[in-house]
Amino acid sequence: MYLTRFRFNTARSDARRLLSAPQSMHAAVMSSFPQILPTSPSAPRVLWRADRNATAEVLLFVVSPDRPDLTHLVEQAGWPAAAASGTPGWQTFHYTPFLDRLDKGGTWGFRLTANPVHSIRNRDGVPTKRTAHLTARHQLQWLLQRQEAGGFQVLTKPKDKQLTEHGDEHQVIVADQRGMDFGKQGSKGRVTIKAVTYDGRLEVTNPDALRTLLTSGLGKAKAYGCGLMTLAPLE
């Protein structure tokens, strides 16, 4: 497995176009793997996430079973002149050694962009409909309900730091919410997604399950930049 990081040059129009079009971004990411045919039903899972840390700091993270070639992204949305002079346009790291070092009881900072949804039925006799969670409280509950299966537990705050009447006892915040609405290729239907970014701290409870989550993703809309969790050492 590989973890790749690429920084967008947000002064370029192609970078802004990709960041505003999830389908185009998905196509650009999948084009990084020459061995994967775009229409192949057996294509391996590739996860990606765009972190908008600041106007001039937008990072693309990709987790993949194969090493990607992001030359086309550098040419379209990076700094091609700098890359031509020897400055790498992206960084790719072997991910498996890190994953193998995950131990039960280890604590990490995490970031996850996900599509927290639930199924509702408006009236009896009609099919259920997938609907996004709209409030931070329900979005957090969606994440907490997936802790055990995902092999992690979100850390709680010390008692003297908790405001229990607001339900904020966990060390996690909903850092960003973005709505996406676009036409679906090949049909008249539309895709509507609520992408939510969580920043927090967790403890590893089941290393194998967490490894699966980190490489397979969590939740729906993985093709559109949702589902990728990354870990970072705690300060």
C-alpha positions in Angstrom: 0.0 0.0 0.0 1.1 3.6 -0.7 0.2 7.0 0.8 0.7 9.9 -1.6 0.5 13.7 -0.9 0.2 16.4 -3.6 -0.2 20.1 -3.1 -2.4 22.1 -5.5 -1.3 25.4 -7.0 -4.6 27.1 -6.2 -3.6 30.1 -8.4 -4.1 28.0 -11.4 -7.6 27.7 -13.0 -7.2 24.0 -13.6 -6.6 23.4 -9.9 -9.7 25.3 -9.0 -11.7 23.4 -11.6 -10.6 20.0 -10.2 -11.4 21.1 -6.7 -14.9 22.1 -7.6 -15.7 19.0 -9.6 -15.6 15.7 -7.7 -16.1 13.6 -10.8 -13.2 15.3 -12.6 -11.0 14.9 -9.5 -11.9 11.2 -9.3 -11.0 10.8 -13.0 -7.7 12.6 -12.4 -6.8 10.4 -9.4 -7.7 7.2 -11.3 -5.6 8.3 -14.3 -2.6 8.2 -12.0 -2.5 4.4 -12.3 -1.7 3.3 -15.9 -2.4 -0.4 -15.0 -6.0 0.4 -14.0 -8.6 0.6 -16.8 -11.2 3.4 -16.0 -14.2 1.2 -16.7 -12.9 -2.0 -15.1 -15.4 -3.4 -12.6 -12.6 -5.1 -10.7 -10.4 -2.0 -10.3 -8.8 -1.9 -6.8 -10.1 0.6 -4.2 -8.3 3.9 -4.4 -9.2 6.4 -1.7 -8.6 10.2 -1.9 -9.2 13.3 0.1 -8.7 17.0 -0.5 -7.7 18.9 2.6 -8.5 22.6 2.3 -6.3 23.9 5.1 -6.0 27.5 3.7 -6.6 29.3 0.4 -3.0 28.5 -0.7 -2.7 25.2 1.1 -4.9 22.5 -0.4 -3.5 19.0 -0.2 -4.6 15.9 -2.0 -4.0 12.6 -0.1 -4.3 9.2 -2.0 -4.2 5.7 -0.5 -3.7 3.0 -3.1 -2.4 -0.5 -3.6 -0.1 0.7 -6.4 2.3 3.6 -6.7 0.7 6.4 -8.6 2.2 8.7 -11.3 0.8 12.2 -10.7 2.7 13.9 -13.6 -0.5 15.0 -15.2 -1.7 16.7 -12.0 1.6 18.5 -11.7 1.3 19.7 -15.2 -2.4 20.8 -14.8 -2.7 21.9 -11.2 0.8 22.0 -9.7 4.2 23.7 -10.4 5.5 22.0 -13.6 8.5 24.3 -13.9 9.7 23.5 -10.4 9.2 19.8 -11.0 11.2 20.0 -14.2 14.1 21.5 -12.3 14.2 18.6 -9.8 11.7 19.6 -7.1 9.3 16.6 -6.7 5.8 17.4 -7.6 4.4 14.9 -5.1 5.5 12.6 -2.4 4.7 8.9 -2.2 5.4 6.8 0.9 5.3 3.1 1.6 2.2 2.8 3.8 2.4 -0.9 4.8 5.2 -0.5 7.3 3.2 2.2 9.2 0.1 0.1 9.1 2.0 -2.9 10.5 3.2 -0.9 13.5 -0.3 -0.1 14.7 -0.8 -1.7 18.1 -3.8 -2.0 20.4 -3.9 0.8 22.9 -1.9 3.2 20.7 -3.3 6.8 20.5 -3.2 9.0 17.4 -4.6 12.1 16.0 -7.0 11.5 13.0 -8.6 13.3 10.2 -11.5 11.8 8.3 -13.7 13.2 5.5 -16.9 11.1 5.3 -20.5 11.2 4.0 -22.6 10.5 7.1 -26.0 9.3 5.9 -28.9 7.3 7.3 -31.9 5.6 5.7 -35.4 7.0 6.3 -38.9 6.1 5.2 -41.4 8.9 4.9 -44.4 6.7 5.0 -45.3 3.0 5.2 -45.1 1.0 2.0 -42.5 3.2 0.3 -38.8 2.3 -0.1 -36.2 3.8 2.3 -34.3 6.8 1.1 -30.7 7.6 1.9 -30.4 11.0 3.6 -27.5 13.0 4.9 -27.1 13.9 8.6 -27.3 17.7 8.7 -26.4 18.6 12.3 -23.0 18.2 13.9 -24.6 16.2 16.8 -26.0 13.6 14.4 -22.8 13.6 12.3 -20.7 12.9 15.4 -23.1 10.1 16.4 -22.7 8.5 13.0 -19.0 8.3 13.6 -19.3 7.0 17.1 -21.6 4.2 16.0 -18.8 2.9 13.7 -16.0 2.9 16.3 -16.2 -0.8 17.3 -16.4 -2.2 13.8 -13.7 0.2 12.7 -11.2 -0.9 15.4 -10.9 2.5 17.2 -12.4 4.5 20.0 -12.6 8.3 20.0 -10.9 9.6 23.1 -12.9 11.4 25.7 -12.0 14.7 27.4 -11.0 14.9 31.0 -14.0 15.4 33.3 -13.1 19.0 34.1 -13.1 19.8 30.3 -16.4 18.3 29.5 -19.6 20.3 28.8 -21.9 17.4 29.1 -25.0 19.4 28.6 -23.7 20.0 25.0 -22.6 16.5 24.4 -19.0 17.4 23.7 -17.2 14.8 25.9 -15.3 13.4 22.9 -12.0 14.7 21.6 -13.3 15.3 18.0 -14.8 18.2 16.2 -16.6 18.6 12.9 -14.1 20.8 11.2 -15.7 21.4 7.9 -18.9 20.7 6.0 -19.4 20.9 2.2 -22.4 20.2 0.1 -21.8 18.7 -3.4 -24.5 18.5 -6.1 -23.7 17.5 -9.7 -25.1 15.6 -12.6 -24.3 11.9 -12.8 -22.5 10.9 -16.0 -24.5 8.7 -18.3 -27.9 9.5 -16.7 -30.3 12.3 -16.0 -30.0 11.8 -12.2 -28.0 14.0 -9.9 -25.6 13.2 -7.0 -26.1 15.1 -3.8 -23.4 14.6 -1.1 -22.7 16.2 2.3 -19.0 15.8 2.9 -18.0 16.2 6.6 -14.5 16.5 7.9 -13.7 15.2 11.4 -10.5 16.1 13.4 -9.9 14.3 16.6 -8.0 11.8 18.7 -8.5 8.0 18.9 -7.2 4.9 20.6 -6.6 1.7 18.6 -8.9 -1.1 19.9 -8.5 -3.6 17.0 -5.4 -3.1 14.8 -6.6 -5.4 12.0 -10.0 -3.7 11.7 -8.4 -0.3 11.7 -6.0 -1.3 9.0 -8.9 -2.4 6.9 -10.7 0.9 7.5 -7.5 3.0 6.6 -7.1 1.1 3.3 -10.8 0.5 2.3 -12.4 3.6 3.6 -15.4 4.4 5.8 -18.9 5.1 4.6 -20.4 6.0 1.2 -19.2 8.3 -1.7 -15.6 7.1 -1.7 -15.3 7.9 -5.4 -16.0 11.5 -4.6 -13.4 12.2 -1.9 -15.1 10.6 1.1 -14.1 7.7 3.4 -10.3 8.3 3.8 -9.0 8.5 7.4 -5.4 9.3 8.1 -3.5 9.2 11.4 -0.8 11.5 12.8 1.3 11.2 16.0 -0.1 13.1 18.9 1.9 16.1 20.2 
